[in-house]
Amino acid sequence: MTRNSATTNRWRAAAVLSAALGMAACASDIPPPTAQLGAASQAVQEAERANALQYAPVALQSARDKLAAADMAMRADERTRARRLAEEARVDAELATVTSQRAVTQQAATAVRRSATPNTPQSATAPNAAPVYSGSSHGASGMSGSSHPAPSAVPPAPAGSLGTSTGNSWGYNHPEVRQ
């Protein structure tokens, strides 16, 4: 019986060895993640052009670090790891780009709001108040201006500024919006 168990153990060892060799052969069949590395590199460059260093430095640095790690994994022929790191680097770079674009957009919106708002004291206008629509009955939600009177503390907008009623050749007047 010892001879039979020794033969069985040899067959098991041979089966395990051939399975391991088969798995190693499959691992080398994984194509190199060149497309993922290129996409990640391009996403990092786009984030840099979007001023992510100023507005999203953590996400940008994370993307750079993961891209460098993916390059190192590729050199070590760890293709699966390189692919995963390249995809993570791309996602981090895209997050940095979007975060940066959002910050720039918010700054621009704030600047537009400041330039469009007449110089009135903050106490004269109610914070978080809904905008008051007046003018044509074709305003927001079909509501006429008579149902929402303008507060007396808000002066009329100067002529030629944003939100004033202007006519056009079709005879339609845009409703005036006051905040």
C-alpha positions as CSV (number, residue, x, y, z in Angstrom):
1,M,0.0,0.0,0.0
2,T,2.9,2.4,0.5
3,R,4.0,1.9,-3.1
4,N,0.5,2.8,-4.3
5,S,0.3,5.9,-2.2
6,A,3.8,7.0,-3.4
7,T,2.7,6.6,-7.0
8,T,-0.5,8.6,-6.2
9,N,1.5,11.4,-4.6
10,R,3.7,11.6,-7.7
11,W,0.7,11.9,-10.0
12,R,-0.7,14.6,-7.7
13,A,2.6,16.5,-7.7
14,A,2.8,16.2,-11.5
15,A,-0.8,17.5,-11.8
16,V,-0.2,20.4,-9.5
17,L,3.0,21.3,-11.4
18,S,1.4,21.1,-14.8
19,A,-1.5,23.3,-13.5
20,A,0.9,25.8,-12.2
21,L,2.8,25.9,-15.5
22,G,-0.5,26.2,-17.3
23,M,-1.5,29.2,-15.2
24,A,1.9,30.8,-15.7
25,A,1.5,30.4,-19.5
26,C,-1.9,32.0,-19.3
27,A,-0.5,34.9,-17.3
28,S,1.9,35.7,-20.1
29,D,-0.9,35.6,-22.6
30,I,-2.3,38.8,-21.1
31,P,-1.7,41.6,-23.6
32,P,0.3,44.6,-22.5
33,P,-1.9,47.4,-21.2
34,T,-0.4,50.0,-23.6
35,A,-3.8,51.5,-24.4
36,Q,-4.6,51.9,-20.7
37,L,-1.2,53.4,-20.0
38,G,-1.6,55.9,-22.9
39,A,-5.1,56.9,-21.8
40,A,-3.9,57.4,-18.2
41,S,-0.9,59.5,-19.5
42,Q,-3.2,61.6,-21.6
43,A,-5.7,62.1,-18.7
44,V,-2.9,63.3,-16.5
45,Q,-1.8,65.8,-19.1
46,E,-5.3,67.0,-19.5
47,A,-5.6,67.5,-15.7
48,E,-2.4,69.5,-15.7
49,R,-3.8,71.7,-18.5
50,A,-7.0,72.2,-16.4
51,N,-4.9,73.7,-13.5
52,A,-5.5,70.6,-11.4
53,L,-2.2,71.4,-9.6
54,Q,-3.9,74.5,-8.1
55,Y,-7.5,73.2,-7.7
56,A,-7.1,69.4,-7.2
57,P,-3.5,68.7,-6.2
58,V,-4.2,65.5,-4.2
59,A,-6.1,63.8,-7.0
60,L,-3.5,64.9,-9.6
61,Q,-0.6,63.6,-7.4
62,S,-2.4,60.3,-6.9
63,A,-2.8,59.9,-10.7
64,R,0.8,60.7,-11.2
65,D,1.9,58.2,-8.6
66,K,-0.3,55.4,-9.9
67,L,0.9,56.1,-13.5
68,A,4.5,55.8,-12.4
69,A,3.6,52.5,-10.5
70,A,1.9,51.2,-13.6
71,D,5.0,51.9,-15.6
72,M,7.2,50.1,-13.1
73,A,4.7,47.1,-13.1
74,M,4.9,47.0,-16.8
75,R,8.7,46.9,-16.8
76,A,8.5,44.0,-14.3
77,D,6.1,42.2,-16.7
78,E,3.2,42.4,-14.1
79,R,0.6,43.2,-16.8
80,T,-2.5,42.7,-14.7
81,R,-1.2,45.0,-12.0
82,A,0.0,47.5,-14.6
83,R,-3.5,47.5,-16.2
84,R,-5.3,48.1,-12.9
85,L,-2.9,50.9,-11.8
86,A,-3.2,52.6,-15.2
87,E,-7.0,52.5,-15.0
88,E,-6.9,53.9,-11.5
89,A,-4.5,56.6,-12.6
90,R,-6.9,57.6,-15.5
91,V,-9.8,57.8,-13.1
92,D,-7.9,59.9,-10.6
93,A,-6.7,62.2,-13.4
94,E,-10.3,62.6,-14.7
95,L,-11.4,63.4,-11.1
96,A,-8.7,66.1,-10.9
97,T,-9.8,67.6,-14.2
98,V,-13.5,67.7,-13.2
99,T,-12.7,69.1,-9.8
100,S,-10.5,71.8,-11.3
101,Q,-13.1,72.7,-14.0
102,R,-15.8,72.9,-11.3
103,A,-13.7,75.3,-9.2
104,V,-13.0,77.5,-12.3
105,T,-16.7,77.5,-13.2
106,Q,-17.7,78.5,-9.6
107,Q,-15.2,81.4,-9.6
108,A,-16.5,82.6,-13.0
109,A,-20.1,82.3,-11.8
110,T,-19.3,84.3,-8.6
111,A,-17.6,87.0,-10.7
112,V,-20.6,87.2,-13.0
113,R,-23.0,87.4,-10.0
114,R,-20.9,90.2,-8.5
115,S,-20.8,92.2,-11.7
116,A,-24.5,91.8,-12.4
117,T,-25.7,92.7,-8.9
118,P,-26.0,96.4,-8.2
119,N,-24.1,97.7,-5.2
120,T,-26.7,97.3,-2.4
121,P,-26.2,96.5,1.2
122,Q,-26.4,92.8,2.1
123,S,-29.1,93.6,4.8
124,A,-31.4,95.1,2.1
125,T,-31.7,91.8,0.2
126,A,-33.0,88.6,1.8
127,P,-30.5,85.8,1.6
128,N,-31.7,82.6,0.0
129,A,-34.8,84.4,-1.4
130,A,-36.4,83.1,-4.5
131,P,-35.9,85.3,-7.5
132,V,-38.8,87.7,-8.3
133,Y,-40.1,87.6,-11.9
134,S,-41.8,90.5,-13.4
135,G,-42.7,91.5,-17.0
136,S,-44.4,89.3,-19.5
137,S,-46.8,86.6,-18.5
138,H,-44.5,84.1,-20.3
139,G,-42.0,84.1,-17.5
140,A,-40.8,81.1,-15.5
141,S,-43.5,78.5,-15.1
142,G,-46.1,80.7,-16.8
143,M,-46.4,82.9,-13.8
144,S,-47.2,86.6,-14.3
145,G,-45.2,89.3,-12.6
146,S,-48.2,90.5,-10.7
147,S,-48.3,87.5,-8.3
148,H,-44.7,88.2,-7.2
149,P,-44.2,91.9,-6.5
150,A,-40.7,93.2,-6.4
151,P,-39.4,94.0,-2.9
152,S,-39.1,97.8,-2.3
153,A,-35.5,97.6,-1.0
154,V,-34.2,96.4,-4.4
155,P,-33.5,99.2,-6.8
156,P,-34.2,98.7,-10.5
157,A,-31.4,97.3,-12.6
158,P,-29.5,99.9,-14.6
159,A,-30.3,100.0,-18.3
160,G,-28.2,97.8,-20.5
161,S,-27.3,95.4,-17.6
162,L,-28.1,91.7,-17.4
163,G,-31.7,91.0,-16.6
164,T,-33.3,94.0,-18.1
165,S,-36.2,93.8,-20.5
166,T,-35.1,94.3,-24.1
167,G,-37.2,94.1,-27.2
168,N,-36.3,92.5,-30.5
169,S,-37.6,92.6,-34.0
170,W,-40.2,89.9,-33.3
171,G,-41.8,92.0,-30.6
172,Y,-41.1,89.6,-27.7
173,N,-39.8,91.2,-24.5
174,H,-37.7,89.1,-22.2
175,P,-38.9,89.2,-18.6
176,E,-36.8,91.1,-16.1
177,V,-35.3,89.0,-13.3
178,R,-34.5,90.7,-10.0
179,Q,-32.8,89.1,-7.0
